[in-house]
Amino acid sequence: MNRKAVLIVDDEADIRELLVLTLSRMGVDADTASTVKEAQAALKSRPYDLCLSDMRLPDGDGIAVLRHIAESYGNTPVAVITAFGSTENAVAALKAGAFDYLTKPIKLEQLRPLVMSALKLPRPIQARRASIGETAPGTPRLLGESAPIQRARDMIAKLARSQAPVYITGESGSGKEVAARLIHMGSARSDAPFVAVNCGAIPENLMESEFFGYKKGAFTGADTDKIGYIQAAEKGTLFLDEVGDLPLAMQVKLLRVIQEKKVRRVGDTQEEPIDVRIISATHRSLSQQVEAGEFRQDLFYRLNVIELKMPSLREIPDDIPLMVREVVERLARQGAAPPPTISEEAMLALRRYDFPGNVRELENILERAMALCTDNTITESDLYLTQAGSRDKGPTLDGSLGTRGLPLHDFLDQLEREAITKALEVTRFNKTAAAKLLGITFRSLRYRLDRLGID
């Protein structure tokens, strides 16, 4: 079996010596270079499984090494070494395609897991297969063949070969968690846990203990030690859904965890090192929340290193027939029944529908239609599509622009009441599940229930 090889590029001899010694103890060969020119010559001489490059070199910088490798040796991951506190350089390197970064003085407890993760990276073809869900039956996958979906798949395959924090944007129900899982599945962390956390569903007074865990006796009821979400994702991926719902006090603590790569449980005096990749998502605009003072700018920049935008169903209407067939067949398998036939009128109605809830709403519509249809054929009337979600609807004969003759405020309240009531019925009045179905936080749903007078 061939030994793995790493190229070290740094103009400080003591750092090169430290890295060579550490890697040799890990059973990894290491070559060194002190300049960009020497690094280019070394890359010609043999293939490398990883390159560790300082950001400041006598004849250039780590970005130059990174770009050279990306152009000529695209499969070789590059980790950059930055000065302490130079987060701008680290972020710039990650955006340029770096696998990860280390800060000086180099800490061996951070170096070793970085090297091991890089050496475990799947080949690009494996990451590509993971991005389309070909790794195993039943794994999540992105449906569709349109250009926006293809771009999302390509981006997911690239992000799987990086450790950079990813910020996923997109409307509610557009597949943000599916994308996060695919990034994890195609990465070197695929054998470790994927921990998904809905930040809007955790009561504010429990957030710190849920995220960081606690020591026995830390507070009343803490009868045993407990690890939090962050440590539960050790060596894996932590997915923060609706990260914009984090209170400001919690944002400060999360920022420290990201910067220090350490976590301290509630009631503990010691910090413990962690190795976790963070992927965050929201259907709202974090940049607008930053402007409004609702989200810390420094945390936003640490989370939003690379942005992945998931397309809405309105942007990919040509993919709807394929999605309909896939969803119907999956639901039929779950119910051990033959898949129903979709009438042409029903398919046309689905293609013209706006899908405010995107893929999640499509699945709910089809599941309901399969339960209500007769003769195993889904017709347009079985879909129960709301007029408000249909395209190409002009003003009504009474000139009300489709507001049912009501003032706009009352019309919107009525639509909101109908949507919430329907979601509660579908989820059998489970408010947490209803909030997720509607793409809002539990607190937001509770506020709307009070405002609209829904019991």
PEMOTA-V448394 format. One record per pair of residues at least 4 apart in sequence whose C-alpha atoms are under 7 Angstrom apart, sorted by the first residue. I is the first residue (numbers start at 1). J is the second residue. If there is no record, write none. Layout:
I/J
I/J
This chain:
3/28
3/29
4/28
4/29
4/49
5/28
5/29
5/30
5/48
5/49
5/50
6/29
6/30
6/31
6/48
6/49
6/50
6/51
7/30
7/31
7/32
7/48
7/50
7/51
7/52
8/16
8/30
8/31
8/32
8/33
8/51
8/52
8/53
9/32
9/33
9/34
9/35
9/39
9/52
9/53
9/54
10/16
10/33
10/34
10/35
10/53
10/54
10/57
11/34
11/35
11/57
12/16
13/17
14/18
15/19
16/20
16/32
17/21
18/22
19/23
20/24
20/30
21/25
22/26
23/27
23/28
23/29
23/30
24/28
24/29
33/38
33/39
34/38
35/39
35/57
35/58
35/59
36/40
36/59
36/60
36/65
37/41
38/42
39/43
40/44
41/45
42/46
43/47
48/76
49/76
49/119
50/76
50/77
50/78
50/118
51/77
51/78
51/79
52/78
52/79
52/80
53/62
53/79
53/80
53/81
54/62
54/80
54/81
54/82
55/61
55/62
55/63
55/80
55/81
55/82
56/60
56/61
56/62
57/61
60/64
61/65
62/66
62/80
63/67
63/93
64/68
65/69
66/70
66/78
66/98
67/71
68/72
69/73
69/74
69/76
70/74
77/98
77/99
77/118
78/98
78/99
79/98
79/99
79/100
79/101
80/100
80/101
80/102
81/101
81/102
81/103
81/104
82/86
82/89
82/90
82/102
82/103
82/104
83/103
83/104
84/103
84/104
86/90
87/91
88/92
89/93
90/94
90/101
91/95
91/305
92/96
93/97
93/98
94/98
94/99
94/100
94/164
94/305
95/305
95/306
98/162
99/161
99/162
99/163
99/164
100/162
100/163
100/164
102/106
107/111
108/112
110/114
111/115
112/116
113/117
114/118
115/119
116/120
117/121
117/188
118/188
120/188
121/161
121/187
121/188
122/126
122/127
122/186
122/187
122/188
123/127
124/128
125/129
126/130
126/186
127/131
127/157
127/160
127/186
127/187
128/132
128/157
129/133
129/134
129/135
130/134
130/135
130/182
130/185
130/186
131/141
131/153
131/156
131/157
131/182
131/183
131/186
132/141
132/142
132/153
133/139
133/140
133/141
140/178
141/178
143/323
144/149
144/319
144/322
144/323
145/149
145/150
145/319
146/150
146/316
146/319
147/151
148/152
148/311
149/153
150/154
151/155
152/156
152/310
153/157
154/158
155/159
156/160
156/183
157/183
157/186
159/183
160/183
160/184
160/186
160/187
161/187
163/277
164/305
165/277
165/278
165/279
165/303
165/304
165/305
165/306
166/279
166/280
166/303
166/304
166/305
166/306
166/307
167/279
167/280
167/281
167/303
167/304
167/306
167/307
167/308
168/176
168/280
168/281
168/282
168/307
168/308
168/309
169/281
169/282
169/283
169/308
169/309
169/310
170/174
170/176
170/283
170/309
170/310
170/311
170/312
171/283
171/312
172/283
172/357
172/358
172/439
173/357
173/358
173/359
173/360
173/439
174/310
174/311
174/312
174/358
174/359
175/179
175/310
176/180
176/281
176/310
177/181
178/182
179/183
180/184
180/279
181/185
182/186
183/187
184/189
184/190
184/237
185/190
186/190
189/235
189/236
192/235
192/236
193/233
193/236
193/237
194/233
194/236
194/237
194/238
195/229
195/233
195/237
195/238
195/239
196/238
196/239
196/240
197/239
197/240
197/241
198/240
198/241
198/242
199/240
199/241
199/242
199/243
199/245
199/246
200/242
200/245
200/441
200/442
201/441
201/442
202/206
202/207
203/207
206/210
207/211
208/212
209/213
209/214
209/228
209/266
210/228
210/229
211/228
211/229
211/230
212/227
212/228
212/229
212/230
212/263
212/264
212/265
212/266
213/226
213/227
213/228
213/265
213/266
214/218
214/225
214/226
214/227
214/265
214/266
214/267
215/224
215/225
215/226
215/265
215/266
215/267
215/268
216/222
216/223
216/224
216/225
217/222
217/223
218/222
218/266
218/267
227/231
227/232
228/232
229/233
230/234
230/238
231/274
233/237
233/238
233/276
234/274
234/275
234/276
235/275
235/276
236/276
236/277
237/276
237/277
237/278
238/276
238/277
238/278
238/279
239/278
239/279
239/280
240/279
240/280
240/281
241/280
241/281
241/282
242/281
242/282
243/280
243/281
243/282
244/282
244/286
244/295
246/250
246/251
247/251
248/252
248/295
249/253
250/254
251/255
251/296
252/256
253/257
254/258
255/259
255/299
256/260
257/261
257/262
257/263
261/273
261/274
261/275
262/271
262/272
262/273
262/274
263/271
263/272
263/273
263/274
264/268
264/270
264/271
264/272
280/303
285/289
286/290
287/291
288/292
289/293
289/294
289/295
290/294
290/295
290/296
290/297
296/300
297/301
298/302
299/303
300/304
301/305
311/315
312/316
312/358
313/317
313/355
313/358
313/359
314/354
317/351
319/323
320/324
320/351
321/325
321/347
322/326
323/327
324/328
325/329
326/330
327/331
327/363
328/332
328/339
328/366
329/333
329/339
330/334
331/335
332/336
332/337
332/338
332/339
333/337
340/376
340/377
340/378
341/376
341/377
341/378
342/346
342/347
342/377
342/378
342/379
343/347
343/377
343/378
343/379
344/348
345/349
345/379
345/380
346/350
346/378
346/379
346/380
347/351
348/352
349/353
349/380
352/390
352/391
353/389
353/390
353/391
354/389
354/390
354/391
355/361
355/389
356/389
357/361
358/362
359/363
360/364
361/365
362/366
363/367
364/368
365/369
365/383
366/370
367/371
368/372
369/373
369/378
369/382
369/383
370/378
372/382
373/377
373/378
373/382
378/382
386/390
394/401
395/399
395/400
395/401
395/402
396/400
396/401
396/402
400/404
400/405
403/408
403/411
406/410
406/411
407/411
408/412
409/413
410/414
411/415
412/416
413/417
414/418
415/419
416/420
417/421
417/452
418/422
419/423
420/424
421/425
422/426
423/427
423/434
423/437
423/438
424/428
424/429
424/430
424/431
424/434
425/429
427/433
427/434
430/434
431/435
432/436
432/442
433/437
434/438
435/439
435/440
435/441
435/442
435/445
436/440
436/441
440/444
440/445
441/445
442/446
443/447
444/448
445/449
446/450
447/451
448/452
449/453
449/454
450/454
